[in-house]
Amino acid sequence: MKKFLGGLAALMLLMGCGGPDATWVHPTKDGQGFLQDRDNCNRRLDASAAGYNDRFAECMNQRGWVLESH
């Protein structure tokens, strides 16, 4: 019984790991629309420049995407 409960606890712990902390959502676009907008933003921005994540988020927000935390 102890092995079963220990295994169940370990499984539940592992299931909660590895998932995304946040997801980009859009009221009308699907995954394909996300990929197009993401690629468009990546082409416009220099990934090696400072503040890339903030500028990427701003670019995606301009296209209607919102980053939702989980």
Buried (B, 14 or more C-beta within 10 A) or exposed (E): EEEEEEEEEEEEEEEEEEEEEEEBEBEEBEEEBBEEBBEEBEEEBEEEEEEEEEBBBEBBEEBEBEEEEE
